[in-house]
């Protein structure tokens, strides 16, 4: 099954999961990056990210190559910011024009996924959501998360 893993990662947790999924699926990896790649730390990071969520901003992305028609399965990964999927993923979804695709979703968070998966499902109306997962502190719990990812991917391969 030709698979793409599309993700955004600010702190590396979603990148960790996306790389694992890619290797287990032998998938193509598409990393989304914002045009503003300024590194923010501490409170500034939360103010910037949370501000975008609450203002419903969709930050512009650096150019990327993605044709949804080329894939049988698209795995989309997003960090959770203020209970929502990170705005760069929302930018991607508004630009992608995906419809009628098999989609698997994952989110990464530090302990509160909020309604991030529900929001992603709403943004992907017209597609078939075949699976979803959330991963807590992916890089800190790497051995446990790798096992969770392997089980999740095994379940996806049968769909």
C-alpha positions as CSV (number, residue, x, y, z in Angstrom):
1,X,0.0,0.0,0.0
2,X,1.6,3.3,-1.1
3,X,1.7,5.4,2.0
4,X,2.6,9.0,2.9
5,X,3.3,10.3,6.4
6,X,2.6,14.0,6.6
7,X,3.5,15.8,9.8
8,X,4.5,18.9,11.6
9,X,6.8,18.9,14.6
10,X,8.0,21.8,16.7
11,X,9.8,20.0,19.6
12,X,10.5,16.6,17.9
13,X,7.8,14.4,19.3
14,X,5.8,14.2,16.2
15,X,9.0,13.8,14.1
16,X,9.9,10.8,16.3
17,X,6.5,9.1,15.7
18,X,6.5,10.0,12.0
19,X,9.9,8.5,11.5
20,X,8.9,5.3,13.2
21,X,5.7,5.0,11.2
22,X,7.6,5.8,8.0
23,X,10.1,3.0,8.7
24,X,7.4,0.4,9.5
25,X,5.4,1.3,6.4
26,X,8.3,2.0,4.1
27,X,6.4,5.2,3.5
28,X,7.2,8.6,2.0
29,X,7.8,11.2,4.7
30,X,6.6,14.8,4.2
31,X,7.7,17.2,6.9
32,X,5.8,20.5,7.0
33,X,7.7,23.6,8.1
34,X,6.4,27.1,8.6
35,X,8.0,30.0,6.7
36,X,8.7,31.5,10.1
37,X,11.0,28.9,11.6
38,X,12.2,31.1,14.5
39,X,13.0,29.0,17.5
40,X,10.9,30.0,20.5
41,X,11.5,28.7,24.0
42,X,9.7,28.7,27.2
43,X,6.7,31.0,27.6
44,X,7.3,32.6,24.2
45,X,6.7,29.3,22.5
46,X,3.4,28.8,24.3
47,X,2.3,32.4,23.6
48,X,3.1,32.1,19.9
49,X,1.4,28.7,19.4
50,X,-1.5,29.3,21.7
51,X,-2.1,32.7,20.1
52,X,-2.3,31.2,16.7
53,X,-4.8,28.6,17.9
54,X,-7.1,31.1,19.7
55,X,-6.9,33.6,16.7
56,X,-7.6,30.7,14.2
57,X,-4.5,31.7,12.2
58,X,-3.0,29.4,9.6
59,X,0.7,30.1,9.3
60,X,2.2,30.0,5.8
61,X,4.2,26.9,5.0
62,X,7.5,26.5,3.2
63,X,7.0,24.8,-0.2
64,X,6.4,21.0,0.0
65,X,5.6,18.4,-2.6
66,X,2.4,16.4,-2.0
67,X,-0.1,14.9,-4.4
68,X,-2.8,13.0,-2.4
69,X,-3.8,11.1,-5.6
70,X,-0.4,9.3,-5.4
71,X,-1.2,7.5,-2.1
72,X,-3.6,4.8,-1.0
73,X,-3.1,5.8,2.7
74,X,-2.2,9.1,4.2
75,X,-1.0,9.3,7.8
76,X,-1.2,12.8,9.3
77,X,0.6,13.7,12.5
78,X,0.2,16.9,14.6
79,X,1.3,18.2,17.9
80,X,-1.5,19.3,20.2
81,X,-1.5,23.0,21.0
82,X,-4.1,24.4,23.5
83,X,-6.2,21.3,22.9
84,X,-6.2,21.7,19.1
85,X,-4.0,20.4,16.3
86,X,-1.1,22.7,15.6
87,X,-2.1,25.5,13.2
88,X,0.6,24.4,10.5
89,X,-1.3,21.1,10.1
90,X,-4.5,23.1,9.7
91,X,-2.8,25.2,7.0
92,X,-1.8,22.0,5.2
93,X,-5.3,20.5,5.4
94,X,-6.9,23.7,4.0
95,X,-4.4,23.6,1.0
96,X,-4.3,19.9,0.3
97,X,-7.7,19.4,-1.4
98,X,-7.9,15.8,-0.1
99,X,-11.2,14.0,-0.6
100,X,-12.1,10.4,-0.6
101,X,-8.8,9.2,0.8
102,X,-8.0,6.7,3.5
103,X,-6.5,8.6,6.4
104,X,-4.9,7.6,9.7
105,X,-4.3,10.3,12.3
106,X,-2.0,10.7,15.2
107,X,-1.4,13.5,17.7
108,X,1.5,14.0,20.2
109,X,1.1,15.8,23.5
110,X,2.4,16.1,27.0
111,X,-0.7,14.8,28.7
112,X,-3.8,16.6,27.2
113,X,-5.0,15.8,23.7
114,X,-8.1,18.0,24.1
115,X,-10.3,17.7,21.0
116,X,-7.4,17.7,18.6
117,X,-8.4,14.4,16.9
118,X,-12.1,15.5,16.7
119,X,-11.0,18.8,15.0
120,X,-8.8,16.9,12.6
121,X,-11.7,14.6,11.7
122,X,-13.9,17.6,11.1
123,X,-11.3,19.2,8.9
124,X,-11.0,16.0,6.9
125,X,-14.7,15.5,6.2
126,X,-15.1,13.7,2.9
127,X,-12.3,11.3,3.7
128,X,-12.3,7.9,5.4
129,X,-10.6,8.1,8.8
130,X,-9.5,4.5,9.4
131,X,-7.5,4.9,12.6
132,X,-6.4,7.4,15.2
133,X,-3.8,7.4,18.0
134,X,-2.3,9.7,20.5
135,X,1.2,9.5,21.9
136,X,2.2,11.1,25.2
137,X,5.7,12.5,25.6
138,X,6.9,10.4,22.6
139,X,10.7,11.1,23.0
140,X,10.7,10.8,26.8
141,X,8.9,7.4,26.6
142,X,10.6,6.2,23.4
143,X,10.7,2.5,24.1
144,X,7.0,2.4,25.2
145,X,5.9,4.7,22.4
146,X,7.8,2.5,19.8
147,X,5.8,-0.5,21.0
148,X,2.6,1.5,20.7
149,X,3.5,2.7,17.2
150,X,4.3,-0.9,16.1
151,X,1.0,-2.1,17.4
152,X,-0.9,0.8,15.7
153,X,0.8,0.3,12.4
154,X,0.2,-3.5,12.5
155,X,-3.5,-2.7,12.9
156,X,-3.4,-0.2,10.0
157,X,-1.8,-2.7,7.7
158,X,-4.9,-4.9,7.8
159,X,-7.2,-2.1,6.8
